[in-house]
Amino acid sequence: MSQDLRNQAEWLAGEGYLALAPDLFRGRGRVACMISVMRDVRAGRGRSFDEIEAARVWLEAREDCTGRIGVIGYCMGGGFALLLAAGRGFAVSSVNYGTAPKDAYTASFLRGACPIVGSYGGKDRSLRGAADRLDRALTAAGVEHDVKEYPNAGHSFLNDHEGAGDKTPLPFAVLEPVFGILSPGSGYHEESARDARRRILAFFEAHLKP
């Protein structure tokens, strides 16, 4: 549960939303936990999805909740946000450089999905062409959406881990130098992040606020 994640929740809470950040990594070793969560993403089910559903139900039952709930995620969390968009009870989804199985980026998977706002970095080699694939799939599926690729941003451009003072967990500390070579320019990009946050808030306001 990083400080950056807490900051993301505080940002949304500051805009007047109930914001809940479930800790999907609790109670397990870091490496085993990452493997387990990635397995859930590939399968589209498992403990991670159960915990997200528990969080959604808990929010829905609160007296100060309108009953309309959105989901937002970054990187692997963005993959969850995409996988949860169809038939999972969410009113809107914010998918930020979502790492998900290829079939999640198809019209057949996304047909009947809630409205989606998506943000991607043009320098993100790990998700090259993903923004265009998502845009075309959502258009074909008839789902309301706003998908944008930021040419000067890389992967994780909305996550300011350094500014939040987060320490890089061991698995990522090993992989980050390699990932940095594969995806130059990854990390926080203020100009792109500012515009993405503006779009996310506008989309949430349209689909969540009474």
ROVEXMAR-899684 format. One line per 8 residues: number of its first residue (from 1); for each residue y, z, x of N, C-alpha, C, O, CB. Coordinates in steps of 0.1 Angstrom, whole numbers, m for minus. Glycine has a CB too. Layout:
NUM> Y/Z/X/Y/Z/X/Y/Z/X/Y/Z/X/Y/Z/X ~ ...;
//
This chain:
1> m12/0/9/0/0/0/12/0/9/17/11/13/0/12/m10 ~ 17/m12/12/28/m13/22/41/m10/16/43/m10/4/28/m27/28 ~ 51/m7/25/65/m5/20/71/m18/14/79/m17/5/74/0/32 ~ 67/m29/20/72/m42/14/67/m43/m1/75/m47/m9/67/m54/22 ~ 55/m40/m3/50/m40/m17/57/m31/m26/61/m34/m37/35/m37/m17 ~ 60/m19/m21/68/m9/m29/82/m15/m31/88/m13/m42/69/4/m21 ~ 88/m21/m21/101/m27/m23/101/m38/m34/111/m40/m41/106/m33/m10 ~ 90/m46/m34/89/m56/m45/89/m50/m58/96/m55/m68/76/m65/m42;
9> 82/m39/m60/81/m32/m73/95/m26/m76/99/m26/m88/70/m21/m73 ~ 101/m20/m66/115/m14/m68/125/m25/m72/134/m22/m81/120/m7/m55 ~ 124/m37/m67/133/m48/m70/131/m51/m85/141/m53/m92/130/m61/m62 ~ 119/m52/m90/117/m56/m104/121/m44/m113/127/m46/m124/102/m59/m107 ~ 118/m32/m109/122/m20/m116/137/m19/m117/143/m15/m128/117/m7/m110 ~ 144/m23/m107/159/m23/m106/165/m33/m116/176/m32/m120/163/m26/m93 ~ 157/m43/m120/161/m53/m129/158/m49/m144/160/m57/m153/155/m67/m126 ~ 152/m37/m146/150/m32/m159/136/m33/m164/133/m31/m176/159/m38/m168;
17> 126/m37/m155/112/m39/m159/104/m27/m156/107/m20/m146/106/m51/m153 ~ 94/m24/m164/83/m15/m159/76/m22/m148/72/m33/m150/74/m10/m171 ~ 74/m16/m137/67/m23/m126/56/m14/m120/59/m2/m116/78/m26/m114 ~ 44/m19/m120/32/m11/m116/26/m19/m105/23/m31/m106/23/m9/m127 ~ 23/m13/m93/17/m20/m82/3/m13/m79/2/m3/m72/25/m19/m69 ~ m8/m19/m85/m21/m13/m82/m25/m15/m68/m23/m25/m62/m32/m19/m92 ~ m31/m4/m62/m36/m5/m48/m51/m10/m48/m60/m2/m50/m35/9/m41 ~ m53/m22/m46/m66/m28/m47/m74/m25/m35/m86/m28/m34/m65/m43/m48;
25> m68/m19/m24/m75/m17/m12/m79/m2/m10/m84/2/1/m67/m21/0 ~ m77/6/m20/m80/21/m18/m94/24/m17/m103/17/m23/m74/28/m30 ~ m97/34/m9/m111/40/m9/m121/32/0/m133/36/m1/m116/41/m22 ~ m117/22/7/m126/14/15/m120/11/29/m108/12/30/m130/1/8 ~ m129/9/39/m124/5/52/m117/m9/51/m119/m17/42/m135/4/62 ~ m107/m11/60/m99/m23/59/m106/m36/59/m104/m45/50/m89/m23/70 ~ m115/m38/68/m123/m50/69/m132/m52/57/m132/m63/51/m131/m51/82 ~ m140/m42/54/m149/m43/43/m141/m45/30/m146/m53/21/m157/m30/41;
33> m129/m39/29/m121/m41/17/m116/m55/16/m117/m61/5/m109/m31/18 ~ m111/m61/27/m106/m75/26/m118/m84/22/m116/m93/14/m101/m79/40 ~ m130/m82/28/m141/m91/24/m144/m89/10/m147/m99/3/m153/m87/33 ~ m144/m77/4/m147/m75/m10/m137/m81/m19/m141/m88/m29/m148/m60/m12 ~ m124/m80/m16/m114/m85/m24/m114/m101/m24/m113/m107/m34/m100/m80/m20 ~ m116/m106/m12/m117/m121/m11/m129/m126/m19/m129/m137/m25/m118/m125/4 ~ m140/m119/m19/m152/m122/m27/m149/m122/m42/m153/m131/m49/m164/m112/m24 ~ m141/m112/m46/m137/m112/m60/m128/m124/m64/m130/m130/m74/m129/m99/m63;
41> m119/m128/m55/m111/m140/m57/m119/m152/m59/m117/m160/m68/m101/m142/m45 ~ m129/m154/m50/m138/m166/m51/m146/m166/m64/m148/m176/m70/m147/m167/m39 ~ m150/m154/m68/m159/m153/m80/m151/m153/m93/m156/m156/m104/m168/m141/m79 ~ m138/m149/m92/m130/m147/m104/m133/m135/m112/m130/m134/m124/m131/m160/m112 ~ m140/m125/m106/m143/m113/m113/m147/m103/m102/m147/m106/m90/m156/m115/m122 ~ m149/m90/m107/m152/m79/m97/m143/m68/m99/m134/m67/m108/m152/m85/m83 ~ m144/m58/m89/m136/m46/m90/m121/m48/m90/m114/m42/m97/m140/m37/m78 ~ m117/m58/m82/m102/m61/m82/m97/m65/m95/m86/m60/m100/m99/m72/m71;
49> m104/m74/m102/m100/m78/m115/m101/m67/m125/m92/m66/m134/m109/m90/m120 ~ m111/m58/m124/m112/m47/m133/m100/m37/m132/m95/m32/m141/m125/m39/m130 ~ m96/m35/m119/m85/m26/m117/m71/m32/m122/m63/m25/m127/m84/m23/m102 ~ m70/m45/m120/m58/m52/m125/m57/m51/m141/m47/m49/m147/m57/m66/m121 ~ m69/m53/m147/m70/m52/m161/m67/m38/m166/m60/m36/m176/m84/m57/m166 ~ m72/m28/m159/m69/m14/m162/m54/m11/m161/m48/m4/m170/m76/m4/m153 ~ m47/m17/m151/m33/m16/m150/m25/m22/m161/m16/m17/m167/m28/m22/m136 ~ m30/m34/m165/m24/m41/m177/m25/m33/m190/m15/m32/m197/m30/m55/m178;
57> m37/m28/m192/m39/m20/m204/m31/m8/m205/m26/m4/m215/m54/m17/m206 ~ m30/m1/m193/m22/11/m192/m7/9/m195/m1/16/m202/m23/17/m178 ~ m2/m2/m190/12/m6/m192/14/m9/m207/23/m4/m213/16/m18/m184 ~ 5/m17/m213/6/m21/m227/6/m9/m236/12/m10/m247/m6/m30/m230 ~ m1/2/m233/m1/13/m241/11/22/m241/12/31/m249/m14/21/m238 ~ 20/20/m231/31/28/m230/41/26/m241/43/14/m245/38/26/m216 ~ 48/36/m246/58/35/m256/70/27/m252/77/20/m260/62/49/m261 ~ 73/27/m239/85/20/m234/81/5/m230/89/m1/m223/91/27/m223;
65> 70/1/m234/66/m13/m230/67/m22/m243/63/m17/m254/51/m14/m225 ~ 72/m34/m241/73/m43/m253/60/m49/m257/59/m55/m268/83/m54/m249 ~ 50/m48/m249/37/m54/m251/35/m67/m245/24/m73/m245/35/m55/m266 ~ 46/m72/m239/45/m85/m231/46/m81/m216/55/m75/m212/58/m95/m235 ~ 35/m86/m209/33/m81/m196/32/m94/m186/25/m103/m190/21/m72/m194 ~ 39/m93/m175/38/m104/m165/30/m99/m153/28/m87/m151/52/m108/m161 ~ 26/m109/m145/19/m106/m133/25/m113/m122/29/m125/m123/3/m109/m134 ~ 27/m107/m110/33/m114/m98/25/m110/m86/20/m99/m85/48/m109/m97;
73> 23/m120/m77/16/m118/m65/20/m126/m53/27/m136/m55/1/m120/m67 ~ 17/m122/m41/21/m129/m29/8/m131/m20/0/m122/m19/32/m121/m21 ~ 7/m144/m15/m5/m147/m7/m17/m146/m15/m19/m152/m25/m5/m139/6 ~ m26/m137/m11/m39/m135/m19/m35/m129/m32/m42/m132/m42/m48/m125/m11 ~ m25/m121/m33/m20/m116/m46/m15/m127/m55/m16/m127/m67/m9/m106/m44 ~ m9/m138/m48/m5/m149/m56/m17/m157/m61/m16/m163/m72/3/m158/m47 ~ m28/m156/m54/m40/m162/m59/m45/m155/m71/m49/m161/m81/m51/m162/m48 ~ m44/m142/m71/m48/m134/m83/m39/m138/m94/m44/m140/m106/m47/m119/m80;
81> m26/m139/m92/m17/m142/m103/m20/m155/m109/m18/m157/m121/m2/m142/m97 ~ m25/m165/m101/m29/m178/m106/m41/m177/m114/m43/m183/m125/m30/m188/m95 ~ m51/m170/m109/m64/m168/m116/m63/m160/m129/m71/m162/m138/m74/m161/m106 ~ m53/m152/m130/m51/m143/m141/m42/m150/m152/m40/m144/m163/m45/m130/m137 ~ m37/m162/m150/m28/m168/m159/m34/m173/m172/m27/m174/m182/m21/m180/m152 ~ m47/m176/m171/m53/m182/m183/m63/m172/m189/m73/m167/m183/m61/m195/m180 ~ m61/m168/m202/m70/m160/m209/m72/m145/m205/m82/m139/m208/m83/m166/m209 ~ m62/m140/m198/m63/m126/m193/m52/m117/m199/m51/m105/m195/m62/m125/m178;
89> m45/m121/m209/m36/m113/m216/m22/m112/m211/m14/m103/m215/m41/m99/m217 ~ m18/m120/m201/m5/m119/m195/4/m130/m202/0/m140/m206/m5/m122/m180 ~ 17/m126/m203/27/m135/m210/34/m144/m200/39/m154/m204/37/m126/m216 ~ 33/m141/m187/40/m149/m177/34/m146/m163/29/m134/m161/55/m148/m177 ~ 33/m155/m154/28/m153/m141/37/m159/m130/42/m170/m131/14/m159/m140 ~ 39/m151/m119/47/m155/m108/37/m157/m96/32/m147/m91/58/m145/m105 ~ 35/m169/m92/25/m173/m82/33/m176/m69/40/m187/m69/16/m184/m86 ~ 32/m168/m59/39/m171/m46/30/m173/m35/22/m165/m31/49/m159/m43;
97> 30/m186/m30/21/m191/m20/7/m185/m23/1/m179/m14/25/m187/m6 ~ 2/m188/m35/m11/m183/m39/m23/m189/m33/m26/m201/m34/m12/m184/m54 ~ m31/m181/m25/m43/m185/m19/m54/m183/m29/m58/m171/m32/m46/m177/m6 ~ m60/m194/m34/m70/m193/m44/m80/m205/m43/m77/m214/m36/m64/m193/m59 ~ m92/m204/m49/m101/m215/m49/m94/m228/m54/m85/m227/m62/m114/m212/m57 ~ m99/m239/m49/m93/m252/m52/m93/m255/m67/m83/m261/m72/m100/m264/m45 ~ m103/m251/m74/m104/m254/m89/m93/m247/m97/m90/m250/m108/m117/m251/m94 ~ m87/m236/m91/m76/m229/m98/m64/m238/m98/m55/m235/m107/m73/m216/m91;
105> m63/m248/m90/m52/m257/m90/m55/m270/m98/m50/m281/m94/m48/m260/m75 ~ m62/m269/m108/m66/m280/m116/m62/m278/m131/m61/m267/m136/m81/m283/m116 ~ m59/m289/m138/m55/m289/m152/m66/m282/m161/m63/m275/m170/m52/m303/m157 ~ m79/m285/m157/m90/m280/m166/m90/m265/m165/m93/m258/m175/m103/m285/m161 ~ m87/m259/m153/m87/m244/m152/m75/m238/m158/m76/m228/m164/m88/m240/m137 ~ m63/m245/m157/m51/m239/m162/m47/m242/m176/m37/m238/m182/m40/m245/m153 ~ m56/m250/m183/m53/m253/m197/m53/m240/m205/m63/m233/m205/m63/m263/m203 ~ m43/m238/m213/m41/m225/m220/m35/m214/m213/m35/m203/m218/m55/m221/m225;
113> m31/m216/m200/m25/m206/m192/m11/m202/m198/m5/m209/m205/m24/m210/m178 ~ m7/m190/m194/7/m185/m197/17/m193/m189/13/m199/m179/8/m170/m195 ~ 30/m193/m192/40/m199/m184/39/m194/m169/37/m182/m167/54/m197/m189 ~ 41/m203/m160/40/m200/m145/52/m204/m138/57/m215/m139/27/m206/m140 ~ 57/m195/m129/68/m198/m120/61/m197/m106/56/m187/m102/80/m189/m121 ~ 62/m208/m98/55/m208/m85/65/m211/m74/74/m219/m75/44/m218/m85 ~ 63/m205/m62/71/m207/m50/63/m208/m38/54/m201/m36/81/m195/m49 ~ 66/m219/m30/58/m222/m18/67/m226/m7/79/m230/m9/48/m233/m21;
121> 62/m224/6/70/m228/17/65/m242/23/53/m244/24/68/m218/28 ~ 75/m250/25/72/m264/30/65/m264/44/58/m273/48/84/m272/31 ~ 67/m253/52/62/m252/65/48/m245/65/43/m242/76/71/m245/74 ~ 43/m241/54/31/m234/52/19/m244/53/15/m250/43/30/m226/39 ~ 13/m245/65/2/m255/67/m10/m251/59/m19/m259/56/m1/m257/81 ~ m12/m238/57/m24/m233/50/m24/m237/36/m35/m237/29/m25/m218/52 ~ m12/m240/30/m12/m244/16/m4/m258/14/4/m259/5/m5/m233/8 ~ m7/m267/24/0/m279/24/m3/m287/11/m15/m289/7/m4/m288/36;
129> 7/m291/3/5/m299/m9/2/m290/m21/1/m296/m32/m5/m309/m7 ~ 1/m277/m20/m3/m268/m31/7/m269/m42/4/m269/m54/m5/m254/m26 ~ 20/m268/m38/31/m268/m49/30/m281/m57/31/m280/m69/45/m267/m42 ~ 28/m292/m51/27/m305/m58/14/m305/m67/15/m309/m79/27/m317/m49 ~ 3/m300/m62/m9/m299/m70/m8/m290/m82/m12/m294/m93/m21/m295/m61 ~ m1/m279/m80/1/m270/m91/10/m276/m101/8/m275/m113/6/m256/m86 ~ 21/m282/m97/30/m288/m106/24/m299/m115/25/m299/m127/42/m294/m98 ~ 16/m307/m108/9/m318/m115/m2/m313/m125/m3/m318/m136/3/m328/m106;
137> m9/m302/m121/m19/m296/m129/m13/m290/m141/m18/m291/m152/m28/m286/m121 ~ m2/m283/m140/4/m276/m151/10/m286/m161/10/m284/m173/15/m266/m146 ~ 16/m297/m155/21/m307/m164/10/m314/m172/12/m316/m184/28/m318/m155 ~ m1/m317/m166/m12/m323/m173/m18/m313/m183/m23/m317/m194/m23/m327/m163 ~ m18/m300/m180/m23/m290/m189/m14/m286/m201/m17/m279/m210/m27/m278/m182 ~ m1/m291/m199/9/m288/m210/14/m274/m209/18/m268/m219/3/m291/m223 ~ 14/m268/m197/18/m254/m195/33/m254/m190/36/m261/m181/9/m246/m185 ~ 41/m246/m197/55/m244/m192/55/m239/m178/48/m229/m175/63/m235/m202;
145> 63/m244/m169/63/m240/m155/76/m243/m148/84/m252/m152/51/m246/m148 ~ 78/m237/m137/88/m239/m127/82/m237/m113/81/m226/m109/101/m230/m129 ~ 79/m248/m107/73/m248/m93/82/m254/m83/87/m265/m85/59/m255/m94 ~ 84/m247/m72/93/m252/m62/88/m250/m48/82/m239/m45/107/m246/m63 ~ 90/m259/m39/86/m258/m25/99/m257/m17/108/m266/m19/77/m270/m20 ~ 100/m247/m8/112/m246/0/109/m251/14/101/m246/21/116/m230/1 ~ 116/m262/17/113/m270/30/115/m262/43/108/m265/53/122/m282/30 ~ 124/m252/43/127/m244/55/119/m231/56/120/m224/66/141/m241/56;
153> 110/m229/46/102/m216/46/88/m219/49/82/m230/47/104/m210/32 ~ 81/m208/55/67/m209/58/60/m199/48/65/m196/38/64/m205/72 ~ 48/m196/52/40/m186/45/47/m172/45/53/m169/55/25/m185/50 ~ 45/m165/34/50/m151/33/66/m150/33/71/m140/38/45/m143/44 ~ 72/m161/29/87/m161/31/94/m151/21/106/m148/23/93/m174/28 ~ 87/m145/11/92/m135/3/89/m121/7/94/m111/2/88/m137/m12 ~ 81/m120/17/76/m106/22/83/m102/35/81/m108/46/61/m106/24 ~ 92/m92/34/99/m88/46/93/m75/51/98/m64/51/114/m85/42;
161> 81/m77/57/73/m66/63/81/m59/74/81/m47/76/59/m71/68 ~ 87/m68/83/94/m62/94/106/m54/90/108/m43/95/99/m74/104 ~ 114/m59/80/125/m52/75/121/m39/68/129/m30/68/133/m61/66 ~ 109/m39/62/105/m27/55/99/m17/65/96/m6/61/94/m31/45 ~ 97/m21/77/91/m12/87/76/m10/86/71/0/91/97/2/86 ~ 70/m20/80/55/m19/79/48/m22/93/53/m30/101/50/m29/69 ~ 37/m15/95/29/m18/106/18/m28/102/13/m27/91/22/m5/112 ~ 15/m37/110/5/m47/107/m9/m41/108/m13/m36/118/6/m59/116;
169> m17/m41/97/m30/m36/97/m39/m43/107/m36/m55/110/m37/m37/83 ~ m49/m37/112/m57/m42/123/m62/m56/121/m60/m65/130/m69/m33/125 ~ m68/m59/110/m73/m73/108/m63/m84/110/m65/m94/116/m80/m75/95 ~ m51/m81/104/m40/m90/104/m33/m91/118/m28/m101/122/m29/m87/94 ~ m33/m79/125/m28/m79/139/m35/m88/148/m30/m94/157/m28/m65/144 ~ m48/m90/145/m57/m99/153/m55/m113/149/m54/m122/157/m72/m95/152 ~ m53/m115/136/m53/m129/130/m39/m135/131/m37/m147/131/m58/m129/116 ~ m28/m126/131/m15/m131/129/m10/m141/140/m4/m151/137/m6/m119/129;
177> m14/m138/153/m10/m147/163/m16/m161/161/m9/m171/164/m13/m142/177 ~ m28/m161/157/m35/m174/154/m29/m181/142/m26/m193/143/m50/m172/152 ~ m27/m173/132/m21/m178/120/m7/m184/123/m2/m194/117/m20/m168/109 ~ 1/m177/131/14/m181/135/14/m194/142/23/m202/140/20/m171/144 ~ 4/m197/150/2/m210/156/m1/m221/146/5/m232/147/m9/m210/167 ~ m9/m217/137/m13/m227/126/m1/m230/117/0/m241/111/m25/m223/119 ~ 7/m219/114/17/m220/104/31/m216/110/35/m204/107/14/m212/92 ~ 37/m224/119/49/m219/125/60/m217/114/60/m224/104/54/m230/135;
185> 68/m207/116/79/m204/107/75/m195/96/82/m193/86/84/m217/101 ~ 62/m189/97/58/m180/86/66/m167/87/71/m164/98/43/m177/87 ~ 67/m160/76/74/m148/76/87/m149/67/89/m160/62/78/m143/90 ~ 94/m138/66/105/m137/57/116/m148/60/120/m150/71/111/m123/57 ~ 121/m154/49/132/m164/50/142/m161/39/140/m164/28/126/m179/49 ~ 153/m155/43/162/m149/34/168/m159/24/167/m156/12/174/m143/42 ~ 172/m171/28/178/m180/19/168/m185/8/171/m185/m4/183/m193/26 ~ 156/m188/12/146/m192/3/141/m181/m6/140/m183/m18/133/m198/10;
193> 140/m169/0/136/m157/m8/146/m154/m19/143/m151/m30/134/m145/1 ~ 159/m155/m16/170/m152/m25/169/m162/m37/170/m157/m49/184/m153/m18 ~ 167/m175/m35/166/m184/m45/153/m182/m54/153/m183/m66/167/m198/m40 ~ 142/m179/m47/129/m177/m54/131/m165/m63/126/m165/m75/118/m175/m44 ~ 137/m154/m58/138/m142/m67/147/m145/m79/145/m140/m90/145/m131/m59 ~ 157/m154/m77/166/m158/m88/158/m165/m99/159/m162/m111/178/m167/m83 ~ 149/m174/m95/141/m182/m104/131/m173/m111/128/m175/m123/134/m193/m96 ~ 125/m164/m103/115/m155/m109/121/m146/m120/115/m145/m131/108/m146/m98;
201> 133/m141/m117/140/m132/m127/143/m140/m140/142/m135/m151/152/m126/m121 ~ 148/m153/m138/152/m161/m149/140/m164/m158/140/m164/m170/159/m174/m144 ~ 128/m167/m151/116/m170/m158/111/m158/m166/106/m158/m177/106/m175/m149 ~ 111/m146/m159/107/m134/m165/116/m130/m177/111/m126/m188/107/m122/m155 ~ 129/m132/m176/138/m129/m187/135/m137/m199/135/m132/m210/152/m131/m182 ~ 132/m150/m196/129/m159/m207/116/m156/m215/115/m158/m227/128/m173/m202 ~ 106/m150/m207/93/m148/m213/89/m134/m216/78/m131/m222/83/m155/m205 ~ 96/m124/m210/92/m110/m212/102/m102/m220/98/m93/m228/91/m104/m198;
209> 115/m105/m218/125/m97/m225/126/m101/m240/126/m113/m243/139/m98/m218 ~ 128/m91/m249/129/m94/m264/141/m103/m266/144/m106/m278/129/m81/m272;
//
